[in-house]
């Protein structure tokens, strides 16, 4: 019973599977890990053997016979679609049915019994934090620490040129939007969020200001059905004063909403077992800074020295290094870069490769 996608010469070992898991996590791609928890002879596997199944059905690793391959892959894909783990037994031995075990007949002539545990991993919801405020930066970091994918979209609109609009939020696969503009283009940010397909929009604002912005959204043509997705203030009243405390309250609101929606989805799945969730891969997550169009399209560049966004068309401090232009917000950053250009470029590339470690961006 030879269940693997590669030849025996290229069969991945445990370290290879761990590396593949990390690559898929970094890419925001769903997958499931299949582990053998029982193997009764005749079988060609053992307890503890593992394989990884991608949403496409590609299988990497070894968990038993080729005649069971279709069952293993389909069960793993179903687990990915529902986001729920499952136990699967493949056997022709008569056994009492167990509610938590999915039973399949062993198609192999040699019989034998396999029992598998399937654990899916699906991308965490993406939160777009709108705003260039200290509270926005703190919220991005806190959201990541509690299990969200989060990115700051600081520039909602500049001189009539939207850096992040509803289309940009949708392209990124945004599930939640947290508006933390706090007085800087509040209406533009809130309108972009509400015109996106985000399931919920949270606004950092007082009750009075939230009502004023709701009225402004009605004047801009936002329907009441969409305004129902607006949660303002963003979280529970914790009498916050500092940016850190404000961010903490807002992220608490995100956590509460996420769990409420997961519980509602679980109830709906119990009522309709065929319900499923999307399994498409989502784009890799950038660091906690600009979200939206690529630099070439948006006309913005991230200063490798201080992390500030620089508008290319208006940049006054530019260095041509190694055949590429590097833009700076001030002469001090330009001078500092010229002292050690390779160090700053390497640090910028390293930060981009580690989306879990937000750089010191613009405050």
N, C-alpha and C positions, 0 to 999 in steps of 0.2 A: 504494500500500500504506500505508494510514493507520491506524496502531496507536496510539490514545490514547483516554483515557476522557473527555476534555473536548473542547469545540469548539476550532477553531483560534484563536478570540479569547481563550480562557482557558488555552491550552497553557502549562504551567509552564516557566520557563527553569531554568538550572543552579542559580541561587540559590534558587529556589522549591523545587527538589528537595532541596537541602541542608537547607533549613529543615524540610521535611516529614520527612526522615530524622531530624533531631534531635528533632522532636516525637514520632515513633514510638519512638525510643530512650528518651526521657524517660518515655513511657507504658508501656514494657516490652512493646511490640507487635512481633512478628516481621515482617520484610519482606525483599524481595530487590531488588537493583539490577541491571538488565539493561543491558549495554553492547554496542554494535555493534563488532565487531572486524574484520569484513569485509563489504563491500557491493559486489556485482557487478551492473552494470546489466542490465535496467532496474529500478531501485529508487528509492524516494523518501526515502531516508535517507542517512547518511554514517557513515564510521568515527568512532567516539567519541560518537555519539549515545547518550543514556541515557534509561531510564525506570525507574520504581519500581513494584513490584507488592506490594500488601499481601497478607496471608494470606487475606483474603476474596476475592481475585481482582481487586480494584480496581487499575486501571493508570493511572499518571500519567506523562506524558511521551511521547516519540516515538522509536520504534526501527524504523519501517518499516510495511509494508502491513497494512491491515485484514484481508486474507484470512489473514494469519499470526497474527492476534491470539489465537485460541484456543490455538495451539501455544505462543506466548510465555508466556501467562498460566499454562497448565498446567505448563509446564516450570519456571517460577519457583516455583509453589506446591509442586511436588515437591522443589525445592531447599530451600525453607523447611522442609518436613516432615522431610527427612533431615539438614538442617543442613550440607549439602555443596555446594560450588560445582560448576558444570557448564558445558560448552561445548555449544552447540546449533547445528546447521547446517540451514538450510531451503533446499533446492535440488532441482531436477530433473536437474542435470548429473551424469553418471556419474563418480563418484570412488571411490577405494579407501577401504574402511572403516577408520576409526581407532578404536581401543579407547576413547580418552578423549573422543570426540565423539559426541553423540547426533544421529542423522540423521533428518530428516523431509522428506517430499515437499513441494514448493512448491505450494500449492493455487491460486495466482493464475494466470490465463491468460497473464499477461505474463511468467511465469517470473522470471528473476532469482535471485540467491543472497544469502542473509543468513547470517552467522555471528555468534553472540552468546555473550558470557560472562556467566554469572549468578552473582552473589555474594550469598548469604543473610546476614542478620543476625538472630540469635535472642537472646532475653534471657539474660543470664548467670544462673547458678544463684543463688537467694536463700539467704543464710545468716542465720539468726536467732541472735543472740548473747544468751544468757540470763545476766543478772547485772548488778549495779550496781558492779562493781569496776573499779579502774584497768586491770587486764588485759583486761576486757571491752571497755572503750572503745578501748584500743590495738588489740585484735583486730579490732574493727569497721573502723577506719581502714585497717589493713594489708590486710584482706580485700578492701576496695574497690580498693586500689592494685594488687592482683594479679589483678583482673578479676572478682571476685564482686560481686553485689548483696548488701549487708549492712545489717542494722539491729539495734539493741540492743533487746531486750525485757527491761527491767530488773525489772519488777514481776511476778513469776510468781504470787505469792499474797500477799495482805495480809488479815489478820484473817478468813481463811476465804473471801475474795472473790477468785477468780482473775482477775488482770489479763491474763495470757497463759496460755492453756491449749492443749490439743492442737487444739481447734477453731479457735482464733485463729491458730495456726501454719499450719494447713491452709488457712484462708481466705486467708492471705497468699501461699500457693503456696510454702511453705518447702521447699527441697531438702535443706539441711544445717542441723543445730542444733549450736551450740557452747555447752556449758554451762560458764560461767565464774563461777559463783556463789561458789566458794571459801569454803565454810563458811556461807553465808547461804541457808537453805532449799534445800540441795542436793537432798534427796530429792524435794521438790515439783517442782523444776525438771526433774530427770532424768525423773521420771514423766511430766510433761507432754510432754517431748521424745519419749520412747519411745512414748507413746500417739498421737503425731501420725503422719502419713504420710511424714515426712522419710526420705530414703533412707539417711541416716547420722547418727548422733549422736556427737559428740566431747566428751569430758569432760576438763577440766583438773583433774587430781588425780594423786596418787602411786599406785603399784601397789597399796599396801596399802589406801588409801582407796577406790580404784576397786573392789576386791573387796568391801569392806564395802557399798558402794552397790549393787553387783550383787545381793548377798544381800538387801538391803532391797527392791530392785525385785521380786525373786521373792516376797517376803512380801506385796507390794502387788498381786500377780497378773499381773505382766508375764511373758509366755511366753518360753521359751528361744529360740524362732525370732525374736522381736523383740529380745531381748538380743543376738543376733548382730549387730545393726546398731550396737551400742555400741562405740566405739573409745576406750579409756582405758588409759594416758594419751593425750591428744589428738594428740600429734605425736612426732617423734623426740626422743631424749634429747640435749639441748644444754646440760645443766647450768645451766639458767636460774635466775636469782635475782631480777631486777627484773621489774616488770609488763611492761615492753617486751619483755624476753627471753622471758617466759612466753608472751606473745601471739605472738611470732615463731615459737616452736615449734609452737603450736597451729595457726597459719595455714599453716605448712609441712605439717602433717598434712592440712589441708583441700585444699591444692594437690595433694598426692600422691593423695588419694582421688579428687579430680575427674579427674585424668589416668588413673588406673586404670579408673574407670568409663567414661570416654570411649573408652579402648582396648577395653574389653570390648564396648561398644556397637558400635564399628566392626567388631569381629570378628563380632558377631551380624548386623550389616547385610550383611556380605560373604556370610554363610551364607544369609541370607534377605533378598534385595534389597527386598522389599516392606515391611520394617520401617520405621517412621517415628516421629518424635517429635511431641509435642504442639505445636500452633501457636497456642493461645489466647493472647490478650493477658493480661499479668499486671498487677496494679494498680501505679500509680506508687509508687516507693519513697520512704518518709519519710526524714527525716534520721536520723543515728545516735542515736536515742533510743527512746521507747516504741513497741513494736509490739503490736498487738492491737486491741481494740474502740476505736471513735472516742471522743473525749473525752466526748461527751454520754452515751454508753453506759457508759464505764468510770468516770466520775466523777473524772477527773484532768485537770489543766490544766498546760501548760508555762509556767512563769514567764518572761516575755519579757526580764527583766533578766539573770538568771543561768542560765536554761535548766533549772532544777530542776523535777521533777514535783511538783505540789501537789494534795493530795486536796481536792476542792471542798467536800465535806461538813464537813471539819474546818478549812478555811482561816480564819485569824483576820485576815488582812490583805487587804482587798478594795477595789478602786477601781471605781466606776461611771463609765466614760468613753465618751462617744459612744453611749450606749444599750446598752453591753455591759459585762459584769462581767469584770474582770481580777484574777486571783488571784496572791498572792505568798507566798513561804515565810517572809519576815520583814519587819519594819518598815523595815529599811534598803533593801531592794529596792523596797518601796512608795514610800518617799520619793524614791529615785533616779528611779523611773518618773514621778512627778508633776512632776519638773523638766523632763522632755522626753518626754512620752508618745508623740508622733508618731514620734520617732526610734526608740524601742524597738519600737513596733508595726511600723514599716516594716522594721526589721532582722529581726524574727521572721518576717514574711511573705517576705522575701528568702531567709532560710535555708530555709524550707519549699519555696521554688521551686527551690532548688539542692541536690538530694539528694546530690550528690557532695562537698559541703563540710560535714562534720559540725560542729554547733555545740558549744559547751562545755557539755555536759550534766552531770548529777549524777554525782559520783564516789563 
